[in-house]
Amino acid sequence: MKSHFAAAVWVLGAALAHPGNTTSKASEDVAAVLQAPGDLRRCGGPADDAVHLAVAADAVAMPVLGVLLASIELHAPRSFVHVVTTSEVLEQCHALLARRAVAARCVEWSAEAAEWVRGEIKVVSGANTAACAGMEGCDGARARRLANVLNFARFHLAELLPELDRVIWMDCDVIVRGPLHGVSAATGGHGDALLSAFAEPQRFGRFYLDEGGVARLMESRFDGLQLDLEAESFNDGVISINLKRWRAVGATKALTWLMSAHRSTEPGLWKYGTQPVMMLLGSAFGWRQLDETWYHGDLGFRNAREEELGRALFLHFDGERKPWKEGGLNQELWRPYANHAAAGRCDSGGAPERGVQHLCAARRDARE
């Protein structure tokens, strides 16, 4: 199953490298960057003003991660990417970063720590419950995909990245379309909020299998907290995490408690993976809303809306009809970055595009 999926991604990349006469705003954006490299930064350690980003990927997700890195390389070069992975994929991670002209490093999640987290995970689809209403539905295949232990690495960045006070987490199925210093500055203005996130115009309570039980649980654990299940929710596929506050309030301990309560309840307290847990932690320790125009999500559920693309810095292809799959949605938004990931690699055997030539040279110097 995994090898089939990985092969499908690479086959799609090859197919997208010959897009015919298709023209899109995304293609124009990439072309503009390659023609005007501007103030791109040398690869190496993080610059003093770097925006720190974190992702996690296993072997199956590495090709998709390559496309995300290509978008960062083009549009947010003053970023530093921390790629969390496990020991068996570490060599593949290093090989991927060696081919990209982006400042990044691989962060090994120890087998012992990852195995402990794997034992904490319980993911259910919510089938045959009222929680099946809504866009996400109750999809067993989706539940199995979201049970990947690396999907839960976002909850352990405070330990994995002890040198950082704040980081922007992104899922691999994201494209970055512009500089991120404005986002970083906005999150810095959110004080002691644990999370800075993009709100979704969908009901908070839609993930919870027993809404009343979850509300009572939160009230008892978090000093009388009144959980508003009718409020807007937020997506955790692109989210800024205040790691300093995470450590100070003991968010990992609260997470462990919530996961334990979920495991001991049948069929569970919520459906799917990390989002319902992250929303509970945000409710307990504070979250602030980021500018909604910076984010366009649900792009694996529905076609993009032109009015939402204008200022979007993040395109999130969450959903099951991802653009690298057969019949996937919004392939015209993904295609230019897949092309760049395939053709703009530092080790491609030919001259890299003008926008990344000196970055590739810097990475070669660093390796030597």
C-alpha positions as CSV (number, residue, x, y, z in Angstrom):
1,M,0.0,0.0,0.0
2,K,2.7,2.4,0.9
3,S,4.9,1.7,-2.1
4,H,1.9,2.0,-4.4
5,F,1.1,5.4,-2.9
6,A,4.7,6.6,-3.2
7,A,4.9,5.4,-6.8
8,A,1.6,7.3,-7.6
9,V,3.1,10.5,-6.3
10,W,6.2,10.2,-8.4
11,V,4.2,9.2,-11.5
12,L,2.0,12.2,-10.9
13,G,5.1,14.4,-10.6
14,A,6.3,13.1,-14.0
15,A,3.0,13.7,-15.6
16,L,2.7,17.2,-14.2
17,A,6.1,18.0,-15.6
18,H,4.4,18.1,-19.0
19,P,1.2,20.1,-18.4
20,G,0.6,21.1,-22.0
21,N,-0.7,24.6,-22.5
22,T,-2.3,24.9,-19.1
23,T,-2.0,28.4,-17.7
24,S,-2.8,29.4,-14.1
25,K,-2.1,32.1,-11.6
26,A,0.0,29.6,-9.7
27,S,2.2,29.0,-12.7
28,E,2.6,32.8,-13.2
29,D,3.6,33.2,-9.5
30,V,6.3,30.5,-9.8
31,A,7.6,32.0,-13.0
32,A,7.8,35.5,-11.5
33,V,9.9,34.2,-8.6
34,L,12.3,32.4,-10.9
35,Q,12.8,35.5,-13.0
36,A,13.4,37.8,-10.0
37,P,15.3,35.9,-7.2
38,G,15.5,39.0,-5.0
39,D,16.9,38.7,-1.5
40,L,17.1,34.9,-1.3
41,R,19.2,33.7,1.6
42,R,22.1,31.2,1.7
43,C,21.4,27.7,3.0
44,G,22.9,26.7,6.3
45,G,21.9,27.3,9.9
46,P,18.9,29.6,10.6
47,A,19.4,33.3,10.1
48,D,18.7,35.5,13.1
49,D,15.4,36.6,11.5
50,A,14.4,33.2,10.2
51,V,10.8,32.1,10.6
52,H,10.9,28.6,12.0
53,L,8.6,26.0,10.4
54,A,8.0,22.4,11.4
55,V,6.7,19.4,9.5
56,A,6.8,15.7,9.9
57,A,7.1,13.0,7.2
58,D,7.5,9.3,6.8
59,A,8.8,7.6,3.6
60,V,5.4,7.8,1.9
61,A,5.1,11.5,2.5
62,M,8.6,12.5,1.5
63,P,7.7,13.2,-2.2
64,V,4.8,15.4,-1.0
65,L,7.1,17.2,1.4
66,G,9.4,17.9,-1.5
67,V,6.7,19.9,-3.1
68,L,6.1,21.9,0.1
69,L,9.8,22.6,0.4
70,A,9.9,23.8,-3.3
71,S,7.2,26.3,-2.4
72,I,9.1,27.5,0.6
73,E,12.3,27.8,-1.5
74,L,10.5,30.0,-4.0
75,H,8.3,32.2,-1.8
76,A,9.6,32.1,1.8
77,P,13.4,31.7,1.6
78,R,13.9,33.5,5.0
79,S,12.5,30.4,6.7
80,F,14.1,27.5,8.4
81,V,12.4,24.1,8.2
82,H,12.6,21.4,10.9
83,V,11.6,18.1,9.4
84,V,10.6,15.6,12.1
85,T,11.0,11.9,11.1
86,T,12.0,8.6,12.5
87,S,15.3,6.8,12.4
88,E,14.4,4.4,9.6
89,V,13.6,7.4,7.3
90,L,16.4,9.7,8.4
91,E,18.7,8.9,5.4
92,Q,15.8,9.6,3.0
93,C,15.2,12.9,4.8
94,H,18.8,14.0,4.5
95,A,18.8,13.0,0.8
96,L,15.7,15.1,0.1
97,L,17.1,18.2,1.8
98,A,20.4,17.8,0.0
99,R,18.4,18.1,-3.3
100,R,16.6,21.3,-2.2
101,A,17.9,24.8,-1.9
102,V,16.1,25.6,1.4
103,A,17.5,26.0,4.9
104,A,16.4,23.0,6.7
105,R,17.4,20.1,8.9
106,C,16.1,16.6,9.8
107,V,15.1,16.1,13.4
108,E,15.1,12.4,14.5
109,W,12.2,11.3,16.7
110,S,13.7,8.5,18.7
111,A,12.2,5.1,18.2
112,E,11.4,4.8,21.9
113,A,9.6,8.2,22.1
114,A,7.7,7.5,18.8
115,E,6.6,4.1,20.0
116,W,5.3,5.5,23.3
117,V,3.2,8.0,21.4
118,R,2.0,5.3,19.0
119,G,0.7,3.5,22.1
120,E,-1.3,6.6,23.2
121,I,-3.1,6.9,19.8
122,K,-6.7,5.9,19.3
123,V,-8.3,7.0,16.0
124,V,-11.9,6.2,15.2
125,S,-14.1,7.2,12.3
126,G,-17.2,7.9,14.3
127,A,-19.3,5.7,12.0
128,N,-22.9,5.3,13.0
129,T,-22.9,8.4,15.2
130,A,-24.3,11.9,14.9
131,A,-20.7,13.1,14.3
132,C,-20.9,11.8,10.7
133,A,-22.7,15.0,9.7
134,G,-20.5,17.6,8.1
135,M,-17.8,17.8,5.5
136,E,-15.4,15.3,7.0
137,G,-18.0,12.6,7.3
138,C,-17.1,9.2,8.9
139,D,-14.5,7.7,6.6
140,G,-12.7,4.6,7.8
141,A,-9.9,5.1,5.3
142,R,-9.4,8.7,6.5
143,A,-9.3,7.5,10.1
144,R,-6.6,5.0,9.3
145,R,-4.5,7.6,7.5
146,L,-4.7,10.0,10.3
147,A,-3.5,7.4,12.8
148,N,0.1,7.7,11.5
149,V,2.3,8.5,14.6
150,L,4.1,11.3,12.7
151,N,0.7,13.0,12.4
152,F,0.9,13.4,16.2
153,A,4.5,14.9,16.2
154,R,2.9,18.4,16.3
155,F,2.0,17.7,20.0
156,H,5.7,17.0,20.8
157,L,7.5,19.9,19.3
158,A,8.2,21.4,22.7
159,E,10.5,18.4,23.4
160,L,11.8,17.9,19.8
161,L,12.7,21.5,19.4
162,P,13.9,22.6,22.9
163,E,15.8,25.6,21.5
164,L,12.6,27.3,20.1
165,D,10.0,29.4,21.8
166,R,7.6,29.4,18.9
167,V,7.2,27.5,15.6
168,I,4.7,27.3,12.8
169,W,3.6,23.7,12.2
170,M,2.4,22.7,8.7
171,D,1.1,19.5,7.3
172,C,2.9,18.2,4.3
173,D,-0.1,18.8,2.0
174,V,0.4,22.6,2.2
175,I,1.8,25.1,-0.3
176,V,3.4,28.3,0.8
177,R,2.8,31.3,-1.5
178,G,4.6,34.2,0.1
179,P,6.9,35.5,2.9
180,L,5.9,34.4,6.4
181,H,7.4,37.2,8.5
182,G,4.0,38.9,8.7
183,V,2.4,35.7,10.1
184,S,5.3,35.3,12.6
185,A,4.9,38.9,13.7
186,A,1.1,38.4,14.2
187,T,1.6,35.3,16.3
188,G,4.2,37.2,18.4
189,G,1.5,39.7,19.2
190,H,-0.8,37.0,20.6
191,G,0.8,37.2,24.1
192,D,0.3,34.0,26.2
193,A,-2.1,32.2,23.8
194,L,-0.9,28.7,23.3
195,L,-2.0,28.6,19.7
196,S,-2.5,31.0,16.8
197,A,-4.7,29.4,14.1
198,F,-7.0,29.9,11.2
199,A,-10.7,29.7,12.1
200,E,-13.1,27.5,10.2
201,P,-16.7,28.6,9.7
202,Q,-17.8,25.2,10.9
203,R,-19.2,24.2,14.3
204,F,-16.6,23.4,17.0
205,G,-18.6,20.4,18.3
206,R,-18.8,18.5,15.1
207,F,-15.9,16.1,15.9
208,Y,-17.1,15.0,19.3
209,L,-19.1,11.7,19.7
210,D,-20.5,12.7,23.1
211,E,-20.6,16.5,23.2
212,G,-22.0,16.7,26.7
213,G,-19.5,14.3,28.0
214,V,-16.6,16.2,26.5
215,A,-17.9,19.5,27.9
216,R,-18.2,18.0,31.4
217,L,-14.7,16.4,31.1
218,M,-13.2,19.8,30.2
219,E,-15.0,21.6,32.9
220,S,-13.8,19.2,35.6
221,R,-10.2,19.1,34.3
222,F,-9.6,22.8,33.5
223,D,-11.0,24.7,36.5
224,G,-14.6,25.1,35.4
225,L,-13.9,25.8,31.7
226,Q,-17.1,26.3,29.7
227,L,-16.6,24.7,26.3
228,D,-18.5,26.5,23.6
229,L,-19.4,23.7,21.2
230,E,-21.4,26.1,18.9
231,A,-18.4,28.3,18.3
232,E,-16.2,28.3,15.2
233,S,-13.5,25.6,15.1
234,F,-10.0,26.0,13.8
235,N,-7.7,23.9,11.6
236,D,-4.4,22.5,12.9
237,G,-2.8,21.8,9.5
238,V,-1.2,25.3,9.6
239,I,-0.9,26.5,13.2
240,S,1.6,28.5,15.2
241,I,2.4,26.9,18.6
242,N,3.8,28.9,21.5
243,L,6.3,26.3,22.7
244,K,7.4,28.4,25.6
245,R,3.9,28.5,27.0
246,W,3.3,24.9,26.1
247,R,6.1,24.0,28.5
248,A,5.0,26.5,31.1
249,V,1.4,25.3,31.4
250,G,2.2,21.6,31.1
251,A,0.3,21.1,27.9
252,T,1.9,17.7,27.2
253,K,0.6,16.5,30.6
254,A,-2.9,17.7,29.6
255,L,-2.6,16.1,26.2
256,T,-1.7,12.7,27.8
257,W,-4.7,13.0,30.1
258,L,-7.1,13.8,27.2
259,M,-5.7,10.9,25.1
260,S,-6.1,8.5,28.1
261,A,-9.7,9.6,28.6
262,H,-10.3,9.1,24.8
263,R,-8.8,5.6,24.8
264,S,-10.8,4.5,27.9
265,T,-14.1,5.5,26.3
266,E,-16.0,3.4,23.8
267,P,-16.0,4.1,20.9
268,G,-14.1,7.2,21.9
269,L,-14.6,10.9,22.7
270,W,-13.9,12.3,19.2
271,K,-13.5,11.1,15.6
272,Y,-10.3,11.2,13.5
273,G,-6.9,12.5,14.5
274,T,-5.2,15.6,15.9
275,Q,-7.7,18.4,15.2
276,P,-10.3,17.7,17.9
277,V,-7.5,17.3,20.5
278,M,-5.7,20.5,19.4
279,M,-9.0,22.4,19.6
280,L,-9.5,21.2,23.2
281,L,-5.9,22.3,24.2
282,G,-6.5,25.7,22.5
283,S,-9.7,26.1,24.5
284,A,-7.9,25.2,27.7
285,F,-4.8,27.3,27.3
286,G,-5.9,30.0,24.8
287,W,-5.9,30.4,21.0
288,R,-6.1,33.5,18.8
289,Q,-7.3,33.8,15.3
290,L,-5.0,34.6,12.4
291,D,-6.0,36.7,9.4
292,E,-8.4,34.5,7.5
293,T,-7.2,35.9,4.1
294,W,-3.8,34.3,4.6
295,Y,-5.3,30.7,4.4
296,H,-7.3,28.8,1.9
297,G,-8.0,25.3,3.0
298,D,-10.4,22.3,2.3
299,L,-8.7,22.0,-1.1
300,G,-9.0,18.2,-1.0
301,F,-12.7,18.5,-0.4
302,R,-13.8,21.2,-2.8
303,N,-12.6,23.4,-5.7
304,A,-10.7,26.5,-4.8
305,R,-12.6,29.8,-4.7
306,E,-11.0,32.6,-6.7
307,E,-11.9,35.2,-4.1
308,E,-10.1,33.2,-1.4
309,L,-6.9,32.7,-3.4
310,G,-6.0,36.4,-3.7
311,R,-4.0,37.0,-0.5
312,A,-3.6,33.4,0.6
313,L,-0.2,32.6,1.9
314,F,-1.1,29.0,2.6
315,L,-2.9,26.6,0.4
316,H,-4.0,23.5,2.4
317,F,-5.1,20.4,0.4
318,D,-6.7,18.8,3.4
319,G,-9.3,16.2,2.4
320,E,-9.2,12.9,0.5
321,R,-9.1,14.2,-3.1
322,K,-5.6,15.4,-2.9
323,P,-4.1,16.9,-6.1
324,W,-1.4,14.2,-6.6
325,K,-4.0,11.5,-6.6
326,E,-6.0,10.4,-9.7
327,G,-9.1,12.5,-9.8
328,G,-7.7,14.9,-7.2
329,L,-8.9,18.5,-6.9
330,N,-7.1,21.7,-7.7
331,Q,-4.2,20.1,-9.6
332,E,-3.6,23.4,-11.4
333,L,-2.6,25.0,-8.0
334,W,-0.3,22.1,-7.1
335,R,1.3,21.5,-10.5
336,P,3.8,24.4,-10.7
337,Y,5.3,23.4,-7.4
338,A,5.4,19.7,-8.3
339,N,7.2,20.8,-11.6
340,H,9.7,22.9,-9.6
341,A,10.2,20.0,-7.1
342,A,11.0,17.7,-10.0
343,A,13.1,20.0,-12.1
344,G,14.6,22.5,-9.7
345,R,16.6,20.1,-7.5
346,C,20.1,20.9,-6.7
347,D,21.3,17.5,-7.9
348,S,19.2,17.4,-11.1
349,G,22.2,17.1,-13.3
350,G,21.5,20.3,-15.1
351,A,21.6,24.0,-14.2
352,P,19.0,24.9,-11.6
353,E,16.6,27.8,-12.2
354,R,18.1,31.2,-11.8
355,G,16.2,31.8,-8.6
356,V,18.0,29.0,-6.7
357,Q,21.4,28.8,-8.3
358,H,23.3,30.4,-5.5
359,L,21.3,28.5,-2.9
360,C,22.3,25.2,-4.5
361,A,25.9,26.3,-4.5
362,A,25.6,27.2,-0.8
363,R,24.2,23.7,0.0
364,R,27.0,22.0,-2.0
365,D,29.5,24.1,0.0
366,A,27.9,23.1,3.2
367,R,28.1,19.4,2.3
368,E,31.7,19.6,1.3
